[in-house]
């Protein structure tokens, strides 16, 4: 797969606006960075964004996230490794990332309300919206993740 377009170079003002939104949504949200990396990774898994999965699993590891929790993230509902707050955030991430299918179900919102303040709900929703937008840029223009050293086939 080849990159289609360097969107940073093609429309720097538009990408600057996305970067500024990201600063508010992620760094300025006050939400735990570890939680945000799980959310960003889970949305990217759902959207099948290799570039973003690569980026956010690396960032999560740098924050101290375990390999086990990253490996089990797409099956978080069946794992006891995630806190109630993380589970609420992940459910809301899935509900909004797949909104055409889920309709942002009442049970997902009830779980969110039980574990996040109204302000945190808004900030989490902004974070989910922002990572979904980045996924669409990366997927649409075929952004390529860095390649590590090649491994020999077994």
Buried (B, 14 or more C-beta within 10 A) or exposed (E): EEEEEEBBEEEEEEBEEBEEBBEEBBEEBEBEBBBBBBBBBBBBBBBEBBBBBBBBBBBBEEEEBEEEBBEBBEEBEEBEEBEEBBBBBBBBBBBBBBEEEBEEBEEBBEBBEEBBEEEBBEBBBBBBBBBBBBBEBBBEBEBEBEEEEEEEEE
